[in-house]
Amino acid sequence: VQLQASGGGLGQAGGSLRLSCAASGRTFSTYDMGWFRQAPGKERDFVAAISWRGGSTYYADSVKGRFTISRDNAKNTVYLRMNSLKSEDTAVYYCAIAGRPYTSVIVTTRSWYDYWGQGTLVTVSS
């Protein structure tokens, strides 16, 4: 399984960025997908997740109302649209794929996700 994240870079406070993550090696359309982030010196934290059909999403409180996760199962790609960026959003962002297919509940814990992308750095300047 390979996950390739892209789209990070320098953003302005109040601005927007969109991250993408292309997956291969697993039947993408049957697995929940998640985004996590890790700021310097901190733990890797949950950001957002989307169900395998795309009908359900879940967000960390810190990004709710600002970030939107979506997926295109035809392209094996998951996205994270980040609006109203804040300096505290600065981190390396990782996409991840759930460890089991066809799950009925979105899980936010890191251990549930068994493959990870390489990470893409997002830096927000104020």
MOKAQUI-V576188 format. One line per field, one symbol per residue. psi: psi as a letter, one per 40 degrees, with the letter a starting at -180 (. if undefined). Layout:
psi = ???
This chain:
psi = hhhhiieiahiiheaiihiihhiieigdeehiiihiihiheiihiidiiiideeeiiiiideehedihiiihddefhiihhhifiideehihhhiiiieiifiehhheidedheiiieihhhhhi.
